[in-house]
Amino acid sequence: MLVQELLERSAAATPGREALVCSGRRMTFAEIDAEANRLAHALRRGGIRYGDRVAVLIDNSPETVISIWAALKADATFLVINPTTKSAKISYILENCRASALITHSARWRNAAASVASTPSLKTVICAGKATPAIRDGVPAGVSFLEWPEALEGMPETRPERKSIDIDLAALIYTSGSTGNPKGVMLTHQNIVSASTSITTYLENRADDIIMNVLPLSFDYGLYQILMAAQFGGKVILEKSFTYPYQIINLIKEEKATGFPIVPTISAILLQMKDLGSEDFSGLRYISNTAAALPVSHIRGLQKIFPSTTIYSMYGLTECKRVSYLPPDQLDRRPDSVGKGMPNEQVYLVDEKGGIITEAGVIGELVVRGANVMKGYWELPKETSERLRPGIHPWEQSLYTGDLFRMDEEGYLYFVSRKDDIIKSRGEKVSPKEVANAIYAIEDVVEAAVIGVPDDVLGEAVKAFVVLKEGSKVTEQDILAHCSKNLEDFMMPKIVELRKSLPKTTTGKITTKNLQ
């Protein structure tokens, strides 16, 4: 099955059903499908061929959604670039994948302009929004440039003839690389459909689900909300961000949203919003979380605000989309677990020599096998071979995640750390997450991050960065005293630094790269 068939089947079965609410527009499945067909024909006319790459550089919008479907219908591979990405990184991505088309917006042209000029593989540029003469003049000779209406004018609404099969690439998702340059995760149609099917199965999605999505479509978690809704025939309320949280809360109620995918930074904001506990969220069926595990204190806080809402704690990584979920009936019993492998997938832990760990509580690297596992990193064979290695059967390559976990007697997973993030202090291995979890148990803590810093005596000292609720009287000494009561001595932070905020990735995940 091809990814675009998710949309086409819903358009055929329920053509008049609302599928998208965004930027003041309400679009049905049939309208999205027809406009995507027209844009796909325009891409073909602009020289896009089977297997070419189509880059999309637009804020969350109807045009972004349509562009994704259109690229697939044109037998191309799509990649969505975060619209806040700087010019140098855009240029690297476009040149790295040898993009043949760029679909962008006039509001984002300043960052895109240099990239267009420096990408010799580009054949066509399509611009949503009004293009100024300066924008048109900045397009190199030989590159077709059209505004969105110009591109679609006269194009048929019928589906283009297709060549793709399910093992072809459907998407490239660029993630941070260890060398400083982002790596393109290669996902086939089979990878995406498999992941989408598994996720919608355990979320028990149905056609009357309405998803409130504030996550960027450049982030696989946000992207899949569009793809999954097309699969089960549901609707997406698409917003650019969570910048105005009260506006989003009002939309959840006005649009009668039933699903709300979040990341921990969103939960931290929700827990600081006044009077949410008195609101009626009885229509919100589920909240899901991934990117980083929710602190237990956040789970408990969300349960108070959304008492009738099911909370799904999940774990995943771009290389396989999703790994695990915690069945909601286990949330009170083991809130610090990210659950078990999702449907149609198997997971296990290995030791440093690659041997399978069978004993409960022993820390090892998580390995994932399933149809959702990526094909590799775009033109990076060495990095691919480090992640995709022989699995438990001779016919397969499994994903070695680089993440350390432990597993309990019943097979539930508990995240420990990235392999590279483990702190070695006093000769002991310290999990930054375990220390952070202890700090999160302090009532006024909003965010926490833990790193190792060089220390002449300890080798590495544990340092914690903490963000407190506005007006909190908690001090560094209070945090240290709490840790001394709740952590082993070798896990104790030597330094606690209070901050007003912590650095985050474009997907809202706390990053420790620039902390020291």
NULO-398918 format. One record per residue (C-alpha): residue in three letters; x, y, z. Coordinates in steps of 0.05 Angstrom, whole numbers, padded with zeros to 5 digits, always signed. Last residue first. Layout:
BEGIN
ALAXYZ/...
***
This chain:
BEGIN
GLN+00553+00468+00612/LEU+00489+00468+00572/ASN+00493+00478+00497/LYS+00479+00406+00476/THR+00431+00392+00534/THR+00368+00394+00492/ILE+00297+00398+00520/LYS+00248+00374+00467/GLY+00202+00427+00437/THR+00204+00401+00365/THR+00250+00458+00343/THR+00299+00434+00396/LYS+00299+00465+00465/PRO+00346+00506+00509/LEU+00323+00513+00581/SER+00286+00571+00613/LYS+00288+00619+00672/ARG+00348+00583+00701/LEU+00369+00555+00768/GLU+00436+00521+00771/VAL+00448+00461+00815/ILE+00518+00435+00824/LYS+00546+00372+00856/PRO+00484+00334+00836/MET+00477+00270+00877/MET+00480+00206+00836/PHE+00542+00179+00872/ASP+00506+00188+00939/GLU+00444+00148+00920/LEU+00384+00191+00907/ASN+00320+00210+00944/LYS+00340+00242+01010/SER+00403+00275+00982/CYS+00363+00298+00922/HIS+00314+00336+00965/ALA+00371+00371+01003/LEU+00403+00389+00936/ILE+00338+00419+00911/ASP+00328+00459+00975/GLN+00399+00483+00970/GLU+00388+00509+00900/THR+00328+00548+00926/VAL+00252+00539+00924/LYS+00215+00604+00935/SER+00173+00598+00872/GLY+00146+00663+00842/GLU+00142+00635+00771/LYS+00147+00560+00772/LEU+00218+00534+00773/VAL+00267+00518+00717/VAL+00325+00473+00737/PHE+00394+00457+00710/ALA+00428+00399+00744/LYS+00503+00383+00745/VAL+00531+00315+00762/ALA+00606+00314+00767/GLU+00650+00276+00719/GLY+00717+00245+00736/LEU+00699+00252+00809/VAL+00763+00285+00833/ASP+00786+00329+00776/ASP+00715+00343+00753/PRO+00691+00351+00681/VAL+00616+00363+00675/GLY+00561+00311+00669/ILE+00491+00333+00649/VAL+00422+00338+00679/ALA+00361+00376+00653/ALA+00300+00398+00692/GLU+00234+00433+00675/VAL+00174+00459+00715/VAL+00197+00446+00786/ASP+00151+00476+00839/GLU+00126+00409+00867/ILE+00193+00375+00875/ALA+00184+00306+00843/TYR+00216+00334+00780/ILE+00283+00334+00816/ALA+00280+00258+00826/ASN+00261+00249+00754/ALA+00320+00291+00732/VAL+00368+00246+00771/GLU+00339+00184+00739/LYS+00340+00217+00671/PRO+00414+00235+00676/SER+00430+00161+00688/VAL+00493+00155+00729/LYS+00546+00101+00716/GLU+00593+00092+00775/GLY+00669+00102+00776/ARG+00661+00162+00822/SER+00620+00194+00767/LYS+00610+00168+00696/ILE+00551+00204+00666/ILE+00512+00168+00612/ASP+00494+00216+00555/ASP+00529+00179+00498/LYS+00488+00115+00508/ARG+00425+00157+00510/SER+00394+00147+00578/VAL+00353+00103+00624/PHE+00286+00093+00591/TYR+00242+00041+00626/LEU+00210-00015+00585/TYR+00155-00063+00608/GLY+00169-00137+00597/GLU+00132-00165+00657/GLU+00194-00177+00699/ASP+00219-00106+00686/MET+00260-00081+00627/ARG+00318-00033+00629/PHE+00335+00017+00576/LEU+00394+00049+00542/ASP+00385+00085+00476/GLY+00433+00078+00417/THR+00374+00053+00376/TYR+00402-00010+00346/LEU+00351-00020+00289/SER+00348-00090+00261/GLN+00373-00116+00194/GLU+00340-00180+00173/TRP+00346-00247+00136/PRO+00393-00282+00185/HIS+00345-00275+00244/ILE+00361-00245+00312/GLY+00385-00180+00281/PRO+00442-00161+00236/ARG+00457-00087+00240/LEU+00422-00022+00223/ARG+00447+00034+00268/GLU+00522+00033+00259/SER+00514+00008+00188/THR+00472+00069+00171/GLU+00525+00117+00199/LYS+00577+00084+00154/PRO+00532+00081+00093/LEU+00512+00155+00095/GLU+00479+00168+00028/TRP+00410+00182+00060/TYR+00408+00148+00128/GLY+00378+00078+00130/LYS+00318+00039+00104/MET+00279+00059+00166/VAL+00247+00010+00215/ASN+00170+00009+00212/ALA+00167-00061+00182/GLY+00193-00088+00248/ARG+00253-00101+00291/VAL+00276-00054+00347/VAL+00338-00060+00391/LEU+00344-00024+00458/GLU+00414-00021+00488/GLY+00421-00053+00556/ILE+00409-00042+00630/VAL+00393-00104+00672/GLY+00328-00098+00712/ALA+00298-00163+00689/GLU+00345-00216+00663/THR+00338-00238+00590/ILE+00390-00193+00558/ILE+00406-00212+00486/GLY+00481-00213+00472/GLY+00509-00156+00429/LYS+00575-00151+00465/GLU+00555-00087+00503/ASP+00491-00120+00526/VAL+00427-00126+00484/LEU+00355-00107+00499/TYR+00293-00130+00461/VAL+00238-00102+00417/GLN+00187-00133+00370/GLU+00138-00098+00324/ASN+00070-00112+00293/PRO+00032-00077+00350/MET+00073-00029+00394/GLY+00132-00051+00436/LYS+00120-00047+00510/GLY+00109+00010+00559/VAL+00143+00077+00567/SER+00151+00064+00641/ASP+00155+00119+00695/PRO+00080+00116+00709/ARG+00083+00042+00729/ARG+00019+00024+00768/ASP-00020+00088+00755/LEU-00006+00086+00681/GLN-00017+00012+00671/ASP-00090+00017+00650/PRO-00069+00068+00598/PRO-00027+00016+00560/LEU+00043+00045+00558/TYR+00067+00055+00487/SER+00129+00032+00449/VAL+00174+00041+00389/ARG+00147+00096+00345/LYS+00175+00130+00282/CYS+00227+00077+00265/GLU+00289+00120+00252/THR+00252+00182+00277/LEU+00253+00158+00349/GLY+00198+00133+00394/TYR+00172+00128+00464/MET+00100+00133+00489/SER+00058+00154+00549/TYR-00015+00151+00528/ILE-00062+00191+00574/THR-00136+00176+00573/THR-00179+00237+00588/SER-00234+00237+00641/PRO-00192+00271+00695/PHE-00160+00322+00648/ILE-00132+00375+00695/LYS-00119+00327+00752/GLN-00092+00272+00707/LEU-00047+00324+00674/GLY-00015+00340+00741/ARG-00002+00266+00757/ILE+00029+00255+00689/HIS+00072+00318+00697/SER+00097+00295+00765/VAL+00115+00227+00734/PRO+00160+00263+00684/LEU+00136+00252+00613/ALA+00184+00212+00570/ALA+00218+00251+00514/ALA+00196+00257+00442/THR+00128+00225+00458/ASN+00063+00242+00491/SER-00010+00226+00475/ILE-00072+00257+00504/TYR-00138+00220+00495/ARG-00214+00226+00493/LEU-00222+00301+00499/GLY-00298+00309+00503/SER-00298+00312+00579/PHE-00251+00372+00578/ASP-00294+00417+00622/GLU-00253+00472+00653/SER-00243+00480+00729/GLY-00175+00447+00729/LEU-00152+00495+00674/ASP-00158+00553+00724/LYS-00088+00578+00717/MET-00039+00552+00665/GLN+00026+00527+00697/LEU+00010+00453+00686/LEU-00007+00466+00614/ILE+00061+00499+00602/ALA+00099+00439+00630/SER+00054+00392+00589/ILE+00073+00430+00527/THR+00147+00423+00543/PRO+00137+00349+00554/VAL+00111+00337+00483/ILE+00038+00336+00463/PRO-00013+00300+00418/PHE-00084+00322+00434/GLY-00142+00277+00412/THR-00217+00284+00419/ALA-00224+00357+00395/LYS-00293+00387+00403/GLU-00276+00444+00355/GLU-00296+00497+00405/LYS-00267+00460+00466/ILE-00199+00444+00435/LEU-00200+00512+00402/ASN-00207+00546+00469/ILE-00148+00507+00496/ILE-00107+00527+00435/GLN-00123+00601+00445/TYR-00103+00594+00518/PRO-00037+00564+00496/TYR-00015+00620+00450/THR+00054+00597+00427/PHE+00031+00525+00421/SER+00049+00524+00347/LYS+00026+00533+00275/GLU-00043+00504+00285/LEU-00076+00445+00250/ILE-00145+00420+00273/VAL-00142+00351+00243/LYS-00203+00309+00224/GLY-00214+00234+00221/GLY-00220+00184+00165/PHE-00179+00128+00197/GLN-00121+00131+00148/ALA-00127+00205+00132/ALA-00123+00219+00207/MET-00060+00177+00210/LEU-00024+00216+00156/ILE-00041+00284+00184/GLN-00023+00265+00255/TYR+00038+00231+00227/LEU+00069+00297+00208/GLY+00066+00325+00278/TYR+00103+00265+00309/ASP+00150+00264+00249/PHE+00171+00336+00263/SER+00172+00377+00198/LEU+00096+00379+00204/PRO+00106+00424+00265/LEU+00067+00405+00327/VAL+00004+00443+00346/ASN-00043+00387+00326/MET-00113+00382+00357/ILE-00139+00316+00330/ILE-00213+00304+00318/ASP-00235+00231+00323/ASP-00302+00213+00292/ALA-00271+00165+00242/ARG-00239+00122+00295/ASN-00172+00117+00330/GLU-00162+00061+00380/LEU-00096+00092+00402/TYR-00067+00021+00399/THR-00090+00010+00328/THR-00077+00081+00303/ILE-00004+00072+00324/SER+00005+00004+00290/THR-00028+00026+00225/SER+00012+00090+00222/ALA+00078+00053+00234/SER+00063+00002+00179/VAL+00039+00055+00130/ILE+00102+00096+00142/ASN+00152+00040+00135/GLN+00116+00009+00075/HIS+00116+00076+00039/THR+00191+00078+00051/LEU+00226+00121+00102/MET+00298+00146+00093/VAL+00324+00186+00152/GLY+00364+00244+00124/LYS+00421+00263+00171/PRO+00433+00334+00194/ASN+00503+00363+00193/GLY+00539+00374+00258/THR+00580+00310+00254/SER+00536+00275+00306/GLY+00475+00289+00263/SER+00410+00325+00279/THR+00350+00297+00242/TYR+00326+00304+00170/ILE+00263+00267+00152/LEU+00263+00239+00081/ALA+00197+00212+00058/ALA+00162+00164+00011/LEU+00221+00122-00010/ASP+00202+00062-00053/ILE+00188-00005-00020/ASP+00113+00005-00027/ILE+00112+00012-00103/SER+00115+00077-00142/LYS+00098+00081-00216/ARG+00035+00123-00216/GLU-00012+00155-00267/PRO-00035+00221-00239/ARG-00100+00223-00199/THR-00154+00266-00231/GLU-00163+00338-00211/PRO-00133+00362-00277/MET-00086+00422-00279/GLY-00111+00484-00316/GLU-00084+00532-00264/LEU-00051+00495-00206/ALA+00019+00524-00215/GLU-00007+00594-00229/PRO-00050+00592-00166/TRP+00011+00571-00124/GLU+00059+00623-00152/LEU+00106+00595-00204/PHE+00181+00593-00215/SER+00215+00547-00265/VAL+00290+00542-00254/GLY+00332+00551-00318/ALA+00356+00620-00299/PRO+00364+00628-00224/VAL+00306+00654-00182/GLY+00323+00721-00149/ASP+00284+00762-00200/ARG+00220+00727-00180/ILE+00230+00744-00106/ALA+00248+00817-00122/PRO+00186+00823-00166/THR+00145+00804-00104/ALA+00113+00735-00098/LYS+00044+00734-00066/GLY+00034+00674-00021/ALA+00049+00601-00036/CYS+00111+00596-00080/ILE+00127+00538-00126/VAL+00199+00528-00146/THR+00220+00483-00203/LYS+00280+00446-00230/LEU+00327+00448-00171/SER+00389+00402-00179/PRO+00437+00461-00181/THR+00421+00481-00109/SER+00459+00546-00093/ALA+00410+00598-00119/VAL+00350+00564-00087/SER+00388+00559-00021/ALA+00405+00633-00022/ALA+00331+00650-00030/ALA+00302+00602+00021/ASN+00316+00641+00085/ARG+00289+00707+00057/TRP+00234+00670+00019/ARG+00197+00647+00082/ALA+00140+00698+00078/SER+00137+00685+00003/HIS+00120+00613+00018/THR+00155+00549-00002/ILE+00150+00489-00048/LEU+00219+00469-00071/ALA+00230+00420-00128/SER+00286+00376-00154/ALA+00321+00366-00087/ARG+00391+00338-00091/CYS+00385+00304-00023/ASN+00448+00337+00004/GLU+00440+00400-00037/LEU+00371+00414-00009/ILE+00392+00395+00062/TYR+00456+00436+00061/SER+00422+00497+00032/ILE+00368+00494+00084/LYS+00422+00489+00138/ALA+00458+00551+00112/SER+00394+00590+00104/LYS+00368+00581+00175/THR+00311+00534+00193/THR+00250+00570+00222/PRO+00205+00539+00169/ASN+00222+00468+00192/ILE+00237+00430+00128/VAL+00187+00379+00103/LEU+00216+00325+00058/PHE+00177+00291+00003/THR+00197+00233-00041/ALA+00168+00234-00111/ASP+00118+00190-00148/ALA+00077+00253-00166/LYS+00022+00229-00119/LEU+00073+00228-00063/ALA+00094+00300-00077/ALA+00021+00320-00081/TRP+00004+00290-00013/ILE+00060+00329+00021/SER+00044+00392-00018/ILE-00030+00390+00003/VAL-00011+00387+00076/THR+00038+00444+00070/GLU-00011+00486+00030/PRO-00065+00476+00083/SER-00017+00507+00133/ASN+00037+00490+00184/ASP+00092+00538+00164/ILE+00123+00527+00095/LEU+00188+00497+00069/VAL+00169+00434+00030/ALA+00224+00397-00007/VAL+00207+00351-00066/ARG+00257+00296-00079/ASP+00257+00257-00145/GLY+00240+00183-00144/TYR+00196+00183-00207/ARG+00204+00250-00242/ILE+00193+00323-00227/GLY+00202+00365-00291/GLY+00156+00424-00276/ARG+00099+00390-00313/ARG+00104+00332-00264/LEU+00102+00381-00206/ALA+00041+00414-00237/HIS+00007+00346-00244/ALA+00021+00333-00170/LEU-00007+00402-00153/ARG-00072+00385-00188/ASN-00076+00317-00153/ALA-00063+00350-00086/GLU-00120+00399-00100/ALA-00168+00342-00115/ASP-00147+00301-00054/ILE-00152+00360-00007/GLU-00221+00378-00034/ALA-00246+00306-00031/PHE-00222+00298+00041/THR-00259+00361+00060/MET-00226+00427+00074/ARG-00241+00482+00125/ARG-00200+00544+00118/GLY-00187+00599+00169/SER-00113+00583+00176/CYS-00127+00509+00188/VAL-00185+00461+00195/LEU-00172+00395+00158/ALA-00210+00331+00142/GLU-00283+00352+00139/ARG-00325+00297+00110/GLY-00354+00309+00041/PRO-00313+00256+00004/THR-00327+00200+00054/ALA-00308+00134+00021/ALA-00271+00160-00040/ALA-00235+00216-00004/SER-00219+00168+00054/ARG-00190+00118+00005/GLU-00150+00171-00031/LEU-00120+00199+00033/LEU-00093+00133+00058/GLU-00076+00116-00015/GLN-00024+00171-00012/VAL+00019+00128+00034/LEU+00024+00070-00016/MET+00000+00000+00000/
***
